[in-house]
Amino acid sequence: MNGNQYSDWVANYIVYNFSDRGLTVYREVPIGKSIIGKNRRVDILLVDEAQNKAISIECKFQTINGTAEEKIPYTLNDIRAMQMDAYISYGGDGFSKGVKHMLEASELAVHAEPEDLSHVNYSRTPNTLELDQVLAMRFNWWDIFTSNKYPVKLQNELDIKAD
């Protein structure tokens, strides 16, 4: 999987799992200027018209060590400067230990990738949890967090004394 294929996978993953919630997914959208004054083009723009909310996502995928990861600090600074919610979605095993730590520690980065890179699918898995949770927080989909959970019921005084 290369960078463009990864961006396509993230976009399709979101469409497959969340378009029924009113989310529209766009690719390669021009949005303002970067921190160095260049015209910015975001990989993915997510729009929920009903809530009047949007999120941009920059996608970074690396399978081998290389210089592409040198863009990560710049990308983090650039999305921090955007006038909207923006995140980096990243995947692959090719990030150096330092850059991987930087991504894992950043509140603006989420790990997401297919469970099996040889068989791309769009299932929600532990490898997509961070992306799912950021989308849930930004678009107020609290059921993402509470699925398979039950609300706490107040125990009456007799039940408490019986324990």
C-alpha positions in Angstrom: 0.0 0.0 0.0 1.4 3.4 -0.9 0.4 6.9 0.4 -2.4 7.5 -2.1 -3.8 4.0 -1.6 -3.8 4.6 2.1 -5.7 7.9 1.7 -8.2 6.1 -0.5 -8.5 3.4 2.1 -9.1 5.9 4.9 -11.8 7.7 2.9 -13.5 4.5 1.9 -13.3 3.1 5.4 -15.1 6.3 6.7 -17.7 6.1 3.9 -18.4 2.4 4.6 -18.7 2.8 8.4 -20.1 6.2 8.9 -21.9 7.6 5.8 -25.2 6.4 7.2 -24.7 9.0 10.0 -24.9 11.8 7.5 -21.2 12.2 6.9 -20.0 13.2 3.4 -16.4 12.4 2.5 -14.4 14.5 0.0 -10.8 13.9 -1.3 -8.1 16.4 -2.1 -9.9 19.6 -1.0 -8.1 23.0 -1.1 -8.4 24.7 2.3 -6.6 28.0 3.0 -2.8 28.5 3.2 -0.2 26.3 4.9 2.1 27.7 7.6 4.7 28.5 4.9 2.1 30.4 2.7 1.4 27.7 0.2 -2.1 26.7 -0.9 -3.1 23.8 1.3 -4.9 20.7 -0.1 -6.1 18.3 2.6 -6.3 14.6 1.8 -9.8 14.1 3.3 -12.5 16.5 4.3 -15.4 15.1 6.3 -18.6 17.2 6.5 -21.7 16.7 8.5 -24.2 19.3 7.1 -26.8 18.6 9.7 -24.5 19.5 12.6 -22.6 22.1 10.5 -19.3 20.4 11.5 -16.2 19.4 9.4 -12.9 17.7 10.0 -9.9 17.5 7.8 -7.6 14.4 7.8 -4.0 14.2 6.4 -3.0 10.7 5.7 0.6 9.3 6.2 1.5 5.7 5.4 5.1 4.3 5.5 6.2 0.7 5.0 9.9 1.3 4.9 12.3 3.7 6.7 12.8 6.8 4.6 12.8 10.5 4.4 9.0 10.8 4.0 8.7 10.7 7.7 10.6 14.0 8.0 7.4 15.7 6.9 5.5 14.5 10.1 6.7 17.4 12.4 5.8 19.9 9.6 2.4 18.3 9.1 1.6 18.3 12.8 2.5 22.0 13.0 0.5 22.8 9.9 -2.7 21.1 11.1 -2.3 22.7 14.5 -2.4 26.1 12.7 -5.6 25.3 10.7 -8.7 27.1 11.7 -10.7 23.8 12.0 -10.5 20.4 13.5 -7.7 18.5 11.7 -5.9 15.2 12.3 -3.2 13.0 10.9 -4.2 9.4 10.2 -1.2 7.1 10.0 -0.3 3.5 9.3 2.5 1.2 8.3 5.6 -0.2 10.0 8.2 2.1 8.4 8.2 5.0 10.8 11.3 5.4 12.9 11.0 4.9 16.6 11.2 8.7 17.3 8.5 9.6 14.7 6.3 6.8 15.8 6.5 8.0 19.3 5.7 11.6 18.2 2.6 10.3 16.4 1.5 8.1 19.2 1.9 11.0 21.7 0.1 13.6 19.6 -3.5 14.4 20.3 -3.8 15.2 16.6 -2.7 11.8 15.3 -4.7 8.6 15.0 -3.5 5.2 14.0 -5.7 3.4 11.5 -5.0 0.7 9.0 -6.5 -2.6 7.7 -5.8 -5.6 9.9 -4.4 -7.4 6.9 -2.6 -5.3 4.3 -2.7 -8.1 1.7 -6.5 -8.1 1.9 -7.9 -4.6 2.2 -11.3 -4.4 3.8 -13.3 -1.7 5.7 -14.2 -3.5 8.9 -13.9 -1.7 12.2 -11.1 -3.4 14.2 -8.7 -2.6 17.0 -6.5 -1.1 14.2 -9.2 1.5 13.5 -10.2 2.3 17.1 -8.3 5.6 17.4 -9.9 7.0 14.2 -13.3 5.7 15.2 -13.0 7.4 18.6 -11.9 10.8 17.2 -14.8 10.8 14.7 -17.1 9.9 17.6 -15.8 12.7 19.8 -16.0 15.4 17.0 -19.4 14.4 15.6 -21.0 13.5 19.0 -21.6 9.8 18.3 -21.5 8.6 21.9 -22.8 5.1 21.0 -19.4 4.3 19.5 -18.1 4.4 23.1 -21.1 2.8 24.8 -21.8 -0.1 22.5 -21.9 -3.4 24.5 -22.1 -1.4 27.7 -25.1 -1.0 30.0 -26.1 2.1 31.9 -25.5 2.1 35.7 -28.8 1.6 37.6 -29.1 2.9 41.1 -29.2 0.1 43.6 -31.9 0.4 46.2 -30.9 0.4 49.9 -32.0 -3.2 50.5 -29.8 -4.5 47.6 -26.8 -2.6 49.0 -27.3 -4.0 52.5 -27.6 -7.6 51.2 -24.1 -7.4 49.7 
